Amino acid sequence: MEEKERKKKKDKAENKADNKKNKHKKDKQSEKEKKHADENKKTKTELDAGAANIEKNAEGDKSSEEDSGRKPDITKRIIIAAAAIALGLLFVFDPELFYSFIGSIESGAEEELHQSGLYAAFIDVGQGDSILLISPNGKTMLIDAGTPDSFNSIESFLNKKEIKKLDAVIATHPHSDHIGSMKRIIDDYSIGRFYMPETVNTTTTFDKLLSSLERKKVKTKAIWGGKKSTINWDDDVEVRVLSPIKGNDYQQNLNDMSLVVKVTYGETSLLLTGDAEKTAEAIMLKNDAGLLKANVLKLGHHGSSTSSSKAFLDAVSPDIVVISVGADNDYGHPHKETMERLSKMDVKVYRTDKLGTVCMMLDGKEVKLLDISKK
């Protein structure tokens, strides 16, 4: 009986201890849960506060962006207006420089010879002519070689283009401002074929040219112009010789005996006139005025009043005129009468005496000015 009573007391004591232990455990768990809830609440509060700050900052940034955006917008408008006024003044006071500037923008920074098209460079040789053509297939042609002092300028330009061979060379007529450096060209470069008019001159410069051709055994052809007269140069480019035309009286004028060449690529073309004057122009107009139409005209005889008659200019109807001329030359080229005729036409005029070498690309659809070696 006593044993049973002791066991009962013992069980009661154990139960009381377990209950106490469980209560402590439960209280501890409740405390832990409460602490965790408080932490969650604190975290949520912090997150809400952070989100509010982010939103506030974003609104501040947006406001700041809007404020800063307004300022550059006003500045941009001022710059555009100033640029427009400057271009307008440039057009009024120096149209040629204006067009050269616009052309340079259109050309951008593109690499000249990596484009598909007919490349033309009117090399600045002072009071003379020298024109380099490069075909879409890389064929080269040099038309005239300036004065006796022009070789370094021509050589420098050819070196820039890494040209060692000239597939075709044309001497438009035997005056020293067109063939002055031709002997050196013949001596220093490999030449495929040489073209010249069937006329002569009694100068030392011309004699030296002939001697160099003979010594180098260059294939040479005296050529006449006409509706069917062509030069075989590049399969994708047509080269036609329009003057002089055999059987006409050029009154022994070497200028009028100049080879006039029209070079066409696709829908674009160049008309290169040497020193052809009004007699030659009249004969070409009579022969076939329609052949004269071209996008680019190299003005005859450096802009002399003896060339570029109104009828001839109207037939050519160029978009661009290039005048190869020396600064402050003794002849007063280009003459006032010629410039007045050009001023009445919708045409861009580029002068080597003001702009240096003028380069352009004929892509078959349009003519793009590339670069100008500003003096």
Salt bridges, closest charged atoms under 4 A:
GLU3 OE1 - ARG6 NH2 2.44
ASP27 OD2 - LYS23 NZ 3.26
ASP48 OD2 - LYS44 NZ 3.20
ASP67 OD1 - ARG70 NH2 2.36
ASP73 OD2 - ARG77 NH2 3.19
GLU96 OE1 - LYS354 NZ 3.65
GLU112 OE1 - LYS161 NZ 2.54
ASP124 OD2 - LYS375 NZ 3.20
ASP129 OD2 - LYS298 NZ 2.67
ASP129 OD1 - HIS302 ND1 3.47
ASP144 OD2 - HIS178 ND1 2.72
ASP167 OD1 - LYS165 NZ 3.72
ASP177 OD2 - HIS178 NE2 3.71
ASP177 OD2 - HIS302 NE2 3.00
ASP187 OD2 - LYS183 NZ 2.60
ASP187 OD1 - ARG215 NH2 2.70
ASP188 OD2 - ARG184 NH2 3.96
GLU267 OE2 - LYS365 NZ 3.28
ASP275 OD2 - HIS173 NE2 3.18
ASP275 OD1 - HIS178 NE2 3.06
ASP275 OD1 - HIS302 NE2 3.46
GLU277 OE2 - HIS301 ND1 3.01
ASP314 OD2 - LYS310 NZ 2.75
ASP353 OD2 - ARG351 NH2 2.73
GLU366 OE2 - LYS368 NZ 3.82
